[in-house]
Amino acid sequence: MLEPAVIVLRLMQYAGAMILLGSPLFFIYALPRSGAASAAQTAWARPLLAGAGALLAIAALLSLPVHASILAGSIRDGVKPETLLAVITGMDLGKAAICRAVAAGLAALLVLVLKPGRPSWGLTAALGAVAVASFAWMGHGAATEGPIAPLHLAADIVHGWAAALWVGALVVFALLLLARPRTSESVAALHSALQGFSGIGALLVATLVLTGMVNSAVLVGLDRIEGLWTTSYGRLLSLKILLFTAMVGLAAANRYCLAPALGGALREPAAKSAALAALRRSVVVEAGLSLLVLALVAWFGTLPPPSVH
Protein backbone atom coordinates (compact mmCIF):
# COMPACT_ATOMS: atom_id res chain seq x y z
CA MET A 1 0.00 0.00 0.00
CA LEU A 2 2.83 2.40 0.81
CA GLU A 3 5.04 1.37 -2.13
CA PRO A 4 3.36 3.84 -4.57
CA ALA A 5 4.04 6.61 -2.06
CA VAL A 6 7.74 5.68 -2.08
CA ILE A 7 7.82 5.98 -5.89
CA VAL A 8 6.03 9.34 -5.90
CA LEU A 9 8.30 10.74 -3.18
CA ARG A 10 11.39 9.51 -5.06
CA LEU A 11 10.14 11.23 -8.23
CA MET A 12 9.56 14.48 -6.33
CA GLN A 13 13.06 14.30 -4.90
CA TYR A 14 14.65 13.58 -8.28
CA ALA A 15 12.85 16.51 -9.89
CA GLY A 16 13.70 18.95 -7.10
CA ALA A 17 17.36 17.96 -6.87
CA MET A 18 17.94 18.07 -10.61
CA ILE A 19 16.47 21.55 -10.90
CA LEU A 20 18.63 22.71 -7.98
CA LEU A 21 21.77 21.51 -9.75
CA GLY A 22 21.06 21.92 -13.45
CA SER A 23 19.03 25.12 -13.64
CA PRO A 24 21.34 27.54 -11.73
CA LEU A 25 24.36 26.21 -13.63
CA PHE A 26 22.46 26.91 -16.85
CA PHE A 27 21.87 30.46 -15.61
CA ILE A 28 25.64 30.84 -15.26
CA TYR A 29 27.01 29.31 -18.46
CA ALA A 30 24.19 29.88 -20.96
CA LEU A 31 22.38 33.13 -20.11
CA PRO A 32 23.72 36.70 -20.15
CA ARG A 33 25.45 37.89 -17.00
CA SER A 34 23.28 41.03 -16.86
CA GLY A 35 20.50 42.77 -18.73
CA ALA A 36 16.84 42.01 -19.35
CA ALA A 37 17.59 38.51 -20.65
CA SER A 38 19.66 37.46 -17.62
CA ALA A 39 18.26 34.99 -15.11
CA ALA A 40 18.46 37.62 -12.37
CA GLN A 41 15.93 39.76 -14.24
CA THR A 42 13.35 37.03 -14.81
CA ALA A 43 10.28 36.74 -12.62
CA TRP A 44 10.53 32.97 -12.32
CA ALA A 45 14.19 32.13 -11.56
CA ARG A 46 14.06 32.57 -7.79
CA PRO A 47 10.62 30.93 -7.35
CA LEU A 48 11.80 28.00 -9.50
CA LEU A 49 14.85 27.30 -7.35
CA ALA A 50 13.17 28.04 -4.02
CA GLY A 51 10.25 25.83 -5.01
CA ALA A 52 12.59 23.03 -6.08
CA GLY A 53 14.39 23.23 -2.74
CA ALA A 54 11.13 23.16 -0.81
CA LEU A 55 9.83 20.24 -2.88
CA LEU A 56 13.00 18.24 -2.29
CA ALA A 57 13.16 18.98 1.44
CA ILE A 58 9.51 18.09 2.05
CA ALA A 59 9.64 14.91 -0.04
CA ALA A 60 12.88 13.78 1.61
CA LEU A 61 11.46 14.25 5.11
CA LEU A 62 8.15 12.58 4.21
CA SER A 63 10.04 9.59 2.86
CA LEU A 64 11.35 8.81 6.36
CA PRO A 65 8.02 7.82 8.00
CA VAL A 66 6.96 6.04 4.79
CA HIS A 67 10.08 3.86 4.76
CA ALA A 68 9.83 3.37 8.52
CA SER A 69 6.21 2.23 8.19
CA ILE A 70 7.13 -0.29 5.50
CA LEU A 71 9.93 -1.69 7.61
CA ALA A 72 7.81 -1.75 10.79
CA GLY A 73 4.84 -3.32 9.04
CA SER A 74 2.33 -0.58 9.88
CA ILE A 75 1.96 3.18 9.78
CA ARG A 76 1.27 3.26 13.53
CA ASP A 77 4.59 1.63 14.33
CA GLY A 78 6.41 3.49 11.55
CA VAL A 79 5.73 6.94 12.97
CA LYS A 80 6.97 6.07 16.44
CA PRO A 81 10.02 8.17 17.40
CA GLU A 82 12.19 5.13 18.07
CA THR A 83 11.39 3.66 14.64
CA LEU A 84 12.11 6.93 12.84
CA LEU A 85 15.33 7.35 14.78
CA ALA A 86 16.41 3.85 13.82
CA VAL A 87 15.84 4.62 10.12
CA ILE A 88 17.68 7.95 10.34
CA THR A 89 20.69 6.73 12.28
CA GLY A 90 20.91 3.10 11.25
CA MET A 91 20.09 3.06 7.54
CA ASP A 92 21.84 4.68 4.59
CA LEU A 93 18.54 5.75 3.03
CA GLY A 94 17.64 7.63 6.22
CA LYS A 95 21.01 9.40 6.38
CA ALA A 96 20.75 10.25 2.68
CA ALA A 97 17.25 11.69 3.16
CA ILE A 98 18.43 13.94 5.98
CA CYS A 99 21.41 15.03 3.86
CA ARG A 100 19.09 15.94 0.98
CA ALA A 101 16.63 17.75 3.21
CA VAL A 102 19.39 19.87 4.78
CA ALA A 103 20.98 20.67 1.41
CA ALA A 104 17.59 21.55 -0.09
CA GLY A 105 16.57 23.71 2.85
CA LEU A 106 19.85 25.64 2.72
CA ALA A 107 19.51 26.10 -1.03
CA ALA A 108 15.97 27.46 -0.73
CA LEU A 109 17.06 29.82 2.05
CA LEU A 110 20.05 31.10 0.07
CA VAL A 111 17.91 31.72 -3.00
CA LEU A 112 15.46 33.78 -0.97
CA VAL A 113 18.06 35.70 1.08
CA LEU A 114 20.91 36.36 -1.34
CA LYS A 115 20.80 38.75 -4.25
CA PRO A 116 20.11 36.91 -7.52
CA GLY A 117 23.34 36.43 -9.44
CA ARG A 118 26.19 34.09 -10.17
CA PRO A 119 27.41 33.71 -6.57
CA SER A 120 23.98 32.62 -5.34
CA TRP A 121 23.43 30.41 -8.41
CA GLY A 122 26.80 28.75 -7.79
CA LEU A 123 26.05 28.03 -4.14
CA THR A 124 22.62 26.66 -5.04
CA ALA A 125 24.14 24.39 -7.68
CA ALA A 126 26.75 23.11 -5.20
CA LEU A 127 24.03 22.15 -2.74
CA GLY A 128 22.08 20.58 -5.59
CA ALA A 129 25.15 18.51 -6.49
CA VAL A 130 25.27 17.20 -2.91
CA ALA A 131 21.58 16.32 -3.07
CA VAL A 132 21.92 14.49 -6.39
CA ALA A 133 24.99 12.58 -5.22
CA SER A 134 23.09 11.42 -2.13
CA PHE A 135 20.73 9.38 -4.34
CA ALA A 136 23.58 6.98 -5.04
CA TRP A 137 23.98 6.60 -1.29
CA MET A 138 20.51 5.08 -0.98
CA GLY A 139 20.43 3.30 -4.34
CA HIS A 140 21.77 0.14 -5.92
CA GLY A 141 25.16 1.81 -6.46
CA ALA A 142 25.85 1.91 -2.73
CA ALA A 143 24.77 -1.72 -2.27
CA THR A 144 27.35 -3.17 -4.67
CA GLU A 145 30.12 -5.13 -3.01
CA GLY A 146 33.59 -6.22 -4.08
CA PRO A 147 36.28 -4.53 -6.22
CA ILE A 148 33.72 -3.05 -8.63
CA ALA A 149 31.88 -1.18 -5.84
CA PRO A 150 33.83 2.14 -6.02
CA LEU A 151 33.50 2.28 -9.82
CA HIS A 152 29.77 1.57 -9.66
CA LEU A 153 29.18 4.18 -6.97
CA ALA A 154 31.20 6.80 -8.91
CA ALA A 155 29.35 5.98 -12.14
CA ASP A 156 26.02 6.29 -10.34
CA ILE A 157 26.91 9.73 -8.98
CA VAL A 158 28.26 11.05 -12.28
CA HIS A 159 25.22 9.64 -14.10
CA GLY A 160 22.97 11.59 -11.75
CA TRP A 161 24.95 14.81 -12.19
CA ALA A 162 24.86 14.55 -15.98
CA ALA A 163 21.12 13.87 -15.94
CA ALA A 164 20.57 16.85 -13.64
CA LEU A 165 22.45 19.19 -15.98
CA TRP A 166 20.27 18.08 -18.87
CA VAL A 167 16.94 18.14 -17.00
CA GLY A 168 17.70 21.46 -15.32
CA ALA A 169 18.55 23.03 -18.68
CA LEU A 170 15.36 21.65 -20.24
CA VAL A 171 13.26 23.23 -17.51
CA VAL A 172 14.86 26.63 -18.13
CA PHE A 173 14.52 26.29 -21.91
CA ALA A 174 10.83 25.50 -21.49
CA LEU A 175 10.28 28.52 -19.23
CA LEU A 176 12.16 30.80 -21.63
CA LEU A 177 10.06 29.59 -24.54
CA LEU A 178 6.79 29.95 -22.64
CA ALA A 179 7.61 33.40 -21.21
CA ARG A 180 5.66 36.45 -22.30
CA PRO A 181 6.14 39.15 -23.47
CA ARG A 182 9.00 38.27 -25.80
CA THR A 183 11.55 40.83 -26.93
CA SER A 184 14.23 40.72 -29.61
CA GLU A 185 16.84 40.65 -26.83
CA SER A 186 15.24 37.64 -25.15
CA VAL A 187 14.98 35.73 -28.44
CA ALA A 188 18.64 36.46 -29.21
CA ALA A 189 19.60 35.28 -25.70
CA LEU A 190 17.55 32.10 -26.22
CA HIS A 191 19.36 31.40 -29.50
CA SER A 192 22.72 32.02 -27.83
CA ALA A 193 21.76 29.67 -24.98
CA LEU A 194 20.85 26.95 -27.47
CA GLN A 195 24.22 27.30 -29.15
CA GLY A 196 26.02 27.35 -25.79
CA PHE A 197 24.26 24.22 -24.60
CA SER A 198 24.83 22.23 -27.80
CA GLY A 199 28.42 21.26 -27.00
CA ILE A 200 27.64 20.61 -23.35
CA GLY A 201 24.62 18.55 -24.38
CA ALA A 202 26.75 16.25 -26.53
CA LEU A 203 29.13 15.72 -23.61
CA LEU A 204 26.21 14.97 -21.29
CA VAL A 205 24.79 12.37 -23.67
CA ALA A 206 28.20 10.66 -23.93
CA THR A 207 28.54 10.71 -20.12
CA LEU A 208 25.06 9.29 -19.60
CA VAL A 209 25.67 6.50 -22.11
CA LEU A 210 29.05 5.57 -20.62
CA THR A 211 27.96 5.63 -16.98
CA GLY A 212 24.69 3.93 -17.88
CA MET A 213 26.65 1.10 -19.47
CA VAL A 214 28.69 0.70 -16.28
CA ASN A 215 25.57 0.65 -14.13
CA SER A 216 23.82 -1.82 -16.43
CA ALA A 217 26.85 -4.10 -16.57
CA VAL A 218 26.80 -4.34 -12.78
CA LEU A 219 23.04 -4.48 -12.17
CA VAL A 220 22.04 -6.57 -15.18
CA GLY A 221 25.25 -8.28 -16.31
CA LEU A 222 26.09 -9.75 -19.69
CA ASP A 223 25.31 -13.22 -18.38
CA ARG A 224 21.80 -12.08 -17.43
CA ILE A 225 21.00 -9.92 -20.47
CA GLU A 226 17.66 -11.70 -20.84
CA GLY A 227 16.70 -9.95 -17.60
CA LEU A 228 16.03 -6.83 -19.68
CA TRP A 229 12.77 -8.43 -20.86
CA THR A 230 12.09 -11.16 -18.28
CA THR A 231 12.14 -9.06 -15.09
CA SER A 232 10.14 -6.01 -14.04
CA TYR A 233 13.36 -4.09 -13.42
CA GLY A 234 14.69 -4.98 -16.86
CA ARG A 235 11.50 -4.06 -18.70
CA LEU A 236 11.33 -0.66 -17.00
CA LEU A 237 15.02 -0.10 -17.71
CA SER A 238 14.48 -1.00 -21.36
CA LEU A 239 11.61 1.49 -21.57
CA LYS A 240 13.83 4.14 -19.98
CA ILE A 241 16.49 3.51 -22.64
CA LEU A 242 13.88 3.92 -25.40
CA LEU A 243 12.66 7.22 -23.92
CA PHE A 244 16.25 8.39 -23.50
CA THR A 245 16.90 7.60 -27.17
CA ALA A 246 13.85 9.66 -28.12
CA MET A 247 15.17 12.55 -26.03
CA VAL A 248 18.53 12.36 -27.81
CA GLY A 249 16.69 12.47 -31.15
CA LEU A 250 14.77 15.58 -30.12
CA ALA A 251 17.93 17.21 -28.79
CA ALA A 252 19.66 16.53 -32.11
CA ALA A 253 16.72 18.06 -34.00
CA ASN A 254 16.90 21.12 -31.75
CA ARG A 255 20.61 21.52 -32.36
CA TYR A 256 20.82 20.86 -36.09
CA CYS A 257 17.41 22.02 -37.33
CA LEU A 258 15.39 24.18 -34.95
CA ALA A 259 18.22 26.28 -33.46
CA PRO A 260 19.59 27.24 -36.93
CA ALA A 261 16.01 28.04 -38.00
CA LEU A 262 15.67 30.37 -35.02
CA GLY A 263 19.00 31.97 -35.93
CA GLY A 264 17.71 32.64 -39.42
CA ALA A 265 14.48 34.04 -38.00
CA LEU A 266 16.48 36.64 -36.08
CA ARG A 267 17.30 38.14 -39.47
CA GLU A 268 13.77 37.61 -40.80
CA PRO A 269 11.24 38.67 -38.14
CA ALA A 270 8.32 37.27 -40.15
CA ALA A 271 9.62 33.74 -39.57
CA LYS A 272 10.31 34.21 -35.86
CA SER A 273 6.92 33.07 -34.55
CA ALA A 274 6.97 29.82 -36.51
CA ALA A 275 10.55 29.05 -35.47
CA LEU A 276 9.76 29.69 -31.80
CA ALA A 277 6.58 27.60 -31.94
CA ALA A 278 8.42 24.62 -33.43
CA LEU A 279 11.19 24.88 -30.86
CA ARG A 280 8.67 25.26 -28.04
CA ARG A 281 6.86 22.07 -29.04
CA SER A 282 10.10 20.12 -29.25
CA VAL A 283 11.43 21.31 -25.88
CA VAL A 284 8.12 20.74 -24.08
CA VAL A 285 7.93 17.19 -25.45
CA GLU A 286 11.57 16.58 -24.48
CA ALA A 287 10.91 17.90 -20.97
CA GLY A 288 7.86 15.65 -20.71
CA LEU A 289 9.95 12.65 -21.73
CA SER A 290 12.52 13.54 -19.09
CA LEU A 291 9.79 13.50 -16.44
CA LEU A 292 8.71 10.04 -17.61
CA VAL A 293 12.33 8.86 -17.43
CA LEU A 294 12.61 10.13 -13.85
CA ALA A 295 9.34 8.37 -12.99
CA LEU A 296 10.70 5.10 -14.38
CA VAL A 297 13.93 5.51 -12.42
CA ALA A 298 11.90 6.18 -9.27
CA TRP A 299 9.94 3.00 -9.98
CA PHE A 300 12.63 0.49 -10.91
CA GLY A 301 14.90 1.88 -8.22
CA THR A 302 12.59 0.14 -5.74
CA LEU A 303 12.89 -3.23 -7.52
CA PRO A 304 15.63 -5.86 -7.32
CA PRO A 305 17.87 -5.83 -10.42
CA PRO A 306 18.47 -8.97 -12.49
CA SER A 307 21.92 -9.39 -10.91
CA VAL A 308 20.33 -10.42 -7.60
CA HIS A 309 17.91 -12.94 -9.07
PyMOL commands that set and color helices and strands:
alter all, ss='L'
color gray80, all
select helices_A, chain A and resi 3-30+39-41+45-72+75-78+81-90+92-113+118-138+140-143+149-178+184-219+222-224+227-230+232-267+269-300+306-308
alter helices_A, ss='H'
color red, helices_A
deselect
rebuild
show_as cartoon
